[in-house]
Amino acid sequence: MRDAFIQSLARQAELNPNLVLITGDLGYGVLDKFSQEFPNQFINAGINEQTMMGMAAGYASTGKKVFVYSIGNFSTLRCLEQIRNDVCLMNNPVVVVSVGAGYSYGSQGYSHHALEDIAVMRALPNMEVLVPADPIETGHITRYLSTSSKPAYLRLGKSNEAIYHESNFDFKPGKINELQSGNDGTILFSGSVGGIALEASRQLSHTGITVAVASVPFITSLDRDYLELASSKGPIVVVEEHSKRGGLSSAILEFASDENLTIKIGMIASEQNDLSLIGDQDYLREVNGISAETVIKRFKAFAAVQD
Amino acid sequence: MRHDFAFANPEDLARSARKEILKMTHNAKASHVGSALSVVDILSTIYFNLTPPVPDSFSLNERDIVILSKGHAAAALYSVLALQNYFPISWLEDYCKNGAQLGGHVTAKGVPGVELSTGSLGHGLPYGLGIALARKRNSLSGKVFVVISDGECDEGTTWESALIANQHKLDNLIVIIDRNRIQSLGSTEDTVKLEPLADKWEAFGWEVDSIDGHNCSQLQKAFSSQKSPKCIIANTTKGKGVDFMEDTVIWHYKSPSDLQLSEALSQIEKSKK
C-alpha cells in the first residue's frame, strides 16, 4: 500500500508543484525516488513529530498541499494537539499519512501497533478519515486527497497487501465498494482485512448463508444508500484491525442512530488482550479475535437469535 | 468602520493599548493582564512597522506575518490590532462575553490580523517555521515574527524548531522572547532554569540580540537586520506600567477592580512624556 501511495503521489506531485511531502525521518527505500525526483517538494523534518506537524500546518497555510508521512502512532498520537489545533482548527489542507495500520509491524511490538488511530482522528473536527482496502483503492484515494482542500487522515497498511479491485473500478468518494454480492447479510471491512472477510463469506456459503462483502474506505462520510440496503438484507458484521472502541463499527453505529437506520451490527475488532504479545500480523490478528472464524461465529449467533 | 487612530510612534500606540488592556480585563473579569502588559510594547513596535502597514493588504502573499504564540496575552494583541484599524474598537468592549468576536486566548477565525489560534504553548513557532520555510523555498519575501513567552522555552517544540530553522537557514524568521522571568507558578529560573538563554540560542545557530523589551527604538533596531534566523531576547517586566502589577505572579490571574482600574489608568496617563 505504501508503494501504491508513493507512486500515486509522485504522479500528483508532477502535476501540482504546490504538493509537498514531509517525512519524520521514515520511509527508507520507499520515499527515495520521490525525494530525488521532487527535491523542492520534499522535506525530511527529522525526528520531531510535534514540530513537524505544526510546521506542516504553517507550510500548508501558504497555499500548499502538504502530506505528512510517518509510522502509525508517530504521525497521529505523538502530535495529536498539533493536528487538532494547527491542522483541524485552522482547517489547513494537510494529509496526515500513517503506515503500518493495526498489526502491520507485528513483532516490532506495541509501540509500532496502530490500534487507536481511527478513533482519535475521527473525533477531530474538520477531519476526513480514509482507510483504503488495497493498493488500488490507495491509488485512487491518494489522487482524491491531492486535490482536496480539507484536513485528512490516510491510514495505510504496509506492503504486500492483496489486490481486490480492477485498476479502473468505479471509484467514487464516499462510496462503499462491494467486492461480492450476497442476500443474507453483509461483511463490511476497512483496511487490509479483506482476506478475512472473503474467507468468512466463502465458508458461510458452504452452510447456505450468502453474505455480501464490501470495503468502507470513507469512514467519516458513510454511504447511506449502501448501508440502508445492506441493513434491509440482514445482519452486518464489521471487521477492522483496530480497537473495538471508536473504529469503523462505532462510526456506523453513530451514523445509524443519526439517520434512523435500524442496523443489526456485529463488531469484529481487536480485543487488545495482551498488549505485549509478540508475533506477526496474522498471529496477532488471530489471538486478538480478528479472524474468519469470529466473523462466522457472529453471523451464526445472529441466526440463532432469529430462530 | 474605520476609526483611523493615527499614532505618531509605537510608544503612543502602546500607551493607548495598555489602557485598552486594563479596561478589557476589568470589564470581562479576565486574567493574564500581567502578560499582556509585558508584551504590548513588542506587539506595538511590530505592528507600527509592519509591511505592508495597513490591514487592507492582509491577503497579500508576501506580507509580514505575526504570530502571537503566547495566546494568553490576547488582550494585548487585540488592543493593538483594534487601534491599528484592523477591526472596530467596539469589539474590545465585548471581550470574553457570550458570542463575542474576541476571547481570552488568541483565536484566528473572523478576527482580521490574526494568523493562528493559540493558547496551548509551543505551537506558534513550528507554525511560523513552516510559513518561513515555504516562503524561502518559493522565493517569497516578507518576514515571519513569532512572539513567544520565556516560559514557552520549556516546550520541546521550541528547541526542535530552533534546530530546523538553522538547518534551513531561515533568515526570514524572527523569534521574540518576552523575557519577563515569570511563568505560571513562579520565576522561570526557580522552575526550569533557562539561563544562559542567549548562549543556548546562539549554540543552535541563531543570531541573538538581548535588548530592553519595553524600548521601542531598541526593538525596531533589532528587527531591521538579520543574516540567519534571529532570536530577540526582549527583557521585560510582567505587568509593566502599573506599579502594583509589576513583577508579580498574582497578576497572571487577577483582574483589576474598579478602584484598581482607575489607579492603573492614571498611572498610564502620567507616563506620557
Interface residues (C-beta under 8 A of the other chain):
Chain A: N40 I43 A45 G46 N48 Q50 T51 M52 M53 G54 M55 A56 A57 G58 Y59 A60 S61 T62 G63 K64 E81 Q82 N85 D86 L89 M90
Chain B: N61 A108 E115 L116 S117 T118 S120 G122 H123 L125 P126 Y127 G128 L129 G130 I131 A132 L133 A134 R135 R137 N138 L140 G156 T157 E160 S161 L163 I164 Q167
